[in-house]
Amino acid sequence: MYNKDTMCYRTWNDITISLPRRTASWCCKTNLTTEQKKEVTFDLDILNERGMDFLFNHPILQKRKNELANGIRCADCNSCWASEDISGESQRTLYMENNFMAKSVPEMELFDFDTPATFIELDLTNRCNLACVYCGPEHSTRWQKELKMRETDTDEKIFHKVMELVSEYCTTTLKDAKYINVALLGGEPFFTEHMYVFLDYLSSRVHDSLSPETELSVYITTSMSFPEHKFDKFIEIVKNTPNIMYIMQLSGEAVGRRSELIRWGQDFKQWDNNLDKFFAESTKLENLILGFGCAHNSLSLPYFKDYLVYINDKMKAIDYKKQIWFMINYVEGPMHCATTMLDKRHAQAVTEQIDFMENEMINLYQKDEYVLMLESLRNLVLNSIVTPVMKKFASQEFKLLEDRRKISFKSEFPHFDELVK
């Protein structure tokens, strides 16, 4: 029997493959040592030699499974243990709470080391025209330009080899799975042809080889700072593949100038216009689902109710009937952007956000799960301890951003001085 105090479904169910960095990992919150990072890094020779086994059955993954299943706090998962020590909750507990494994002991007993991952996350590129405050050069070419550095992007041969292995995995190991979920991220996936090529892989090489009962869903995370022709090209694919569900994670957690300062390089008017287009097409296309990926952070969280009101008003204005999703996400690093930097008084703002979501917003998919996440954030704010060393670090990091970008965070975020003084 598995130990619920350490068991994490994400370790079994999730895999993240970064094509620009050529790495495999299992859960996006993983903390790997320098040596481990070398072990999970691949090249074409490794993929040709070890194939699916490297990606889906790596020794580091097997060790973590063994430790978590037997009640050992695996060092790979330190960010969750730290969060649980502060508030009793973490990404791990949220994931377990919202999963069948947490609700059925018999099914947990049946979940063994060979149970396959059904959530495959692919970082397609590091090309991105934004430099979000909590991001960095490995995920954004705009960050690279600002820091005057260069990171390698996806190699064409590596891309096609990974697509081949993912296709093989889906059509063999997952052939009779009830669900297959594939997530496409960047950078900005709309800025690489690899997104469109991969979607063709799914429709032409994967979908028809699956069991008729298998539900294939594609999650796409986008900052929506792309031109109209990129949007039009994607919508044509959605129209031509009605048997694949497309679930959008539209990234944003603030409105207006606040959003532009957090997601540096964003034109919020363009973001708003693209959102209107997504709403319009989603109304017509059954297989296009809208969700919002809100990266809650030390700047945005006190004002998140403004964002909820903005989304709610937009849904009311167009009488949007379909359910929308709010994806669970919050920033734990870099430290100065983490929600744990906030003063305890901001817990009241989170309470108001919870009340608004519960009482004013309708047509939300699994609303209770998102409310549970907000309650967890409130607990983190209430229980976190911000030291003078943390304040000094935050002051230095934000000062670097303000000086390079010639901006002032205090002008739009009244609580900013609390983070740095």
N, C-alpha and C positions, 0 to 999 in steps of 0.2 A: 504494500500500500504506500502511496506517495505522501510525503509530509507537506501539509497545506501551508505551513509557516514559510516554506522556501520554494515550493513548486511554482513554476511559471510556464503557462501555456505558450507564451510567445517563443520561448526557446525551442519548443517542438514545432510550432506552427508557422513561424516567420523565418524567412531568409532575405537578406539584403545583399544584392550584388551590385557593387559600384564599378561601372565600366571605365570611367576616367582614372580611378585610383587602382583598379584591378584587384579588388579585394572582395572577400565574402565575409559576411557576419550574420549573426542570428540575434535579432532584436536591435533596434536603432539606438538603444540606450547603453549598449555594451561598452565596457571600459577594458581595452586590451593593452597589455604591456608592449613595449617596443619589439620584443622578441616575438610575441604572439602576432603582432601586425605583419612581421616578416613571414610568419608561417601561413597566414591567410591570404597573402598576396600571390597572384597567379600571373603566368604569362601563357603564350600560346602552347609552348611545349608541355607545361603542367596540365593544361586543359586537355590536350591531345592524349596525354599519358594516363591521367587519373579521372578525367571526364566528370560524370555526375557525382561520383564518390567524393571528389574534392569539395564540391559545392554543398552537397546534401548529407554527407556522412563524415565530415571532417573530424579528426581526433580532438580538436579543441571543443567542438560541439558535443561529442560523446562524453568528454570529461565533465562538461558543464551539466549535461543531463543527469549523469550519475550523482554529482554532488547535490544538485537541487532536489532530486527525487529522494535523497537520503537525509535531508535536513541540514545540509551544509551550506552556509552562506558563501556561495562562489564569488571569488574576487572580481570576476568579470562583471558582476551585477552591483558593484558598490554604490552606484548612484541611487538605485532603488533602496538598498539597505539604509543609506543615509537619510533618504526621505522618510522611510518608515520609522526611523529612530526619532525623527522630529515630530511627525504627525500621526504615525501609525498607518499611513497610507502612502502609496507610490504608484507608478505606472504598472508595476506587477500586480498589486492588489486590485487596481481598477480593472485590469484585463481579466483577472481571475473572477472577480465579482460578476462580470458581464459575460461569462462563458459557461458552457454546459459543465465543464470540469469542476467548477466551484459548487455546482448545484446537485451533483449526482456522484456519490461515492462509488457506486458500482461501475459507472462509466470511467471514473478516474482509474479504477483498478484495471480496466481493459486498455487503458492508454499506455502503450509500452514504448520501448526505445525505437521500434521500427515504424511507429506511426508517422506518416509522411507530412512534410510541410505543405500546406495548401495556400499560403499567402506568400507570393513571390514578388519582392520589391526590387525594381531595377533603377539605379541611378544612370540615366542615359548620357548625360553631358554635364559639364560645368559651365557651359555658356549661359550667361544670365545678364540682363541689363539693369539689375537692381543690386544694391549692396546693403542688405538688411542689417540692422545693428547687431543682431545675434548670430549672423552668418560669418563667412570668411572666404578666403581666396580659393580653397579647395572646392567650393560649391558655386563660385561666381567670378566670371571674367571681369565684371565691373569692380569687384573687390581687388582683383589682380592688378587692374589698371591703376586703381587708387594707391596701391602699395608698391607699384612699379616692380611687379614680379610676374612670373609665368608658371602655370601648372599645365601639365600635359592633359589633353582631352582624350576622348575615346578613339582607340585604334580600330580601323575598319575590320581587320582580320579577327581581332578579339571580339568585336561586336557580333560578327556573323557566327563565330564559334559558340559564344554564349547563347545566342538565339537558337542554334542547333541543339545545344544541350537542354535548354529550357523546354523546347518543343518535344524533345525525346522524353524528358521527365513527365511532362503533362500527358503525353499519349501512351505512356507505359505505366509508370508508377501511379499516376492520378487518373488513369483512363476511366475508372468506375467511381471516382470520387463524387460526392454529392455537390461540393462546391470547389471551384478553382478561382482564386482571386489574384490578379496581377496588378501591381501598382507601378506606375511610371512617374519618375521624378527627375530632377536635375540638380543644379541649374534650373533652367526653364525648358521643359521638354518640347514646347512648341517651337523652340529655336533650333531644333535638330531634325534632319530628315530621318534619323534613326527611329523616331517615334512612329512616323508613318510607315516605315519599313516593318517595324515590329508588329504593328497592328495588322499588316498584311500577313505576316507569319501566323498570327493567331487565327485569322479568318480562313486562310487557305491551307495551312498545314496542321493546325491543332483542332479547331472546332469540330470539323467533320469526323475526326478520329475518336472523339469522346463518346461516352455513353449518352444516349438521348436524354437521360435524366440529369446529367451534369449541368450545373449552372455556371457559366463562364462570365466573370465580371472583371472589368478593367477600371482601376482607380487612377485618375490623372491629377496630379498636383500642379497647379499653375498660378503664377502671380498675376495673370491677366494683363500684363503689360506688353502685349504683342499687337501687330497690325491686323487689319481686318482680313486680309487674304489668308493669313494663317488660320483664323477662325473658320473661314468658309471651307478651307480644305479639310479641316477636321470634321465639320458637320457633314460633309459629303460621305466621309467614311462611316459615320454613325448611321446615316440613312441607308447605306449599302450593306450594313451588317446588323440587321434587326435582332438577330439571335444572341448578340453579345450586349451585356449591360454596361453602360459607361457611367461611372459614378465620379463626378467632378469634385475635387477638393480645391475650392476657390480660396486662395490664401489672402487673409486679411483679418485684422482684429481691431482696427481703429478707422475713424472717418476723417476726411479732409486733410488738413495740413499735418495733423498728428500721424496719420497713416503715411504721408510722404516723408516725414522725418524718421519714422521707424523703418520703413521700406525705401531707403534712399534711392532716388532715381525714378520713383513712381510719379505718374501724373494721375491724381485721384479721379479727375474727370474722365480720363480714358478707362480707368478701372471701372468706374460707374457705368460708362457706356457699354463696355464689354459684358458687364453683369446683366444689363438690360437685354443684350443679344442672347445670352445664355438662357435667361428666363423665357424669352420669346420662343426659342427653339425647343426648350424642354417642354413647353406647353404642347407642342406639336408632335414630339418624338417620345414614345413610351420608353425607349431604352436609354434616354438621357436623363440622369438623376443629378440634381444639384446638391452639393454639400459645401460646407465652409470650414476651412482649415485655419483656425485661430491660434496662432503661436503666442499664447499669453506670456507676457514678459513684464519686467519691472516698470517700464514706461506705460504700457497700454492698460494693464489690468484695472486700475482705479476708474477708468473711463469706458469700460467695456459695455456698460448699459447703453451708451450712445450708439454703439455699433448694433446692438440688438434692436433698438428702436428703429434705426435706419433700415435694417433688413425687414423687420416686421411691417413698417410703413410701405416698403416697396412691394411686398407680397399682397398687402391689402389693396394698394392702388391698382394692381393688375388682376386682382381676384385670382391669385395663383392657387390652384386646387391640389396639386401634387404635394407629397411630403418632401421636406428638405432635411438634409442631414447636417449635424454639427459634429465634426471629427474631434476626438479627444487629443489634445496636444498642449503642452506648456514648456517653457524654456527652463532648463536646469543649468545650462552652461552656454556661453561664458558667464562667470559668476555675477558680473555687474548687471547682466540682463535677466537674471533669474528672479522669479516671483518672490523668493525667500528674502530678497533685499528690501521688501516693503515693510513699512511701519505697521504695527498691529491695528491702528485705527482704520486702515483700508479694508479690513475684514468686513466692515459695515457696507462698503460699496459692493463687495461680492454678494452679501446677503440681498441687497437690492436687485442685483442681476439675477439671482436665483428666483426671487419673487416675481420679477417681470417675465422671465422665461416660463415659469410654471403657470402664471395667471393670465398673461396677455398673448403669448405666442401659441399658435395652433399649427397643426400639420407638420409637427416635428417628429422625425423618425427616432425612436428610442430616446425620447426626451429625458426619461429618468436616468439614463446612463450619463448624459451630459451634465445634468444637475448633480449627480454623484461626483463627477470630476470637479465641478465648481465648489462643492462642499469640501473636497479634498484640498483644493487651492486655498480656501478660506482657513482650513486648519493649518496649512503650511505657513500662511501669513501670521496667524495667531501665535504659533509656536516657534517660529524661527528666531534665532539670535544673531543679530548683525554686529560684528565686532569692529573696532576702530581700524583694524587691518583691512577688513572687507571694504569699509568706507573709503579708505585711502586708495585701494585698488580701483574701486568704481570711479572715484574722482579722476584718477590718472587716465583710465580708459575712455571715459566720456569726454575728457578734455582733448584727447588726441582726435576724437571724431569731430568735435566742435571746431577745432583749429583747422583740420584738413578740409572740412566741408564748409567752413565759414557759416556756421549755423549756431543757434542757441536752443537747447532743449528746454530751458526754463521758460522761454517765451510761450510754449504750447503745453507744457506739463507743469502745472503749479506745484506739484509735490516733488519736483526734481531735486531741490536742495536737500530733501530728506535722504536721498540716495547717496549723496556725496559729502555731506557735512555731519 
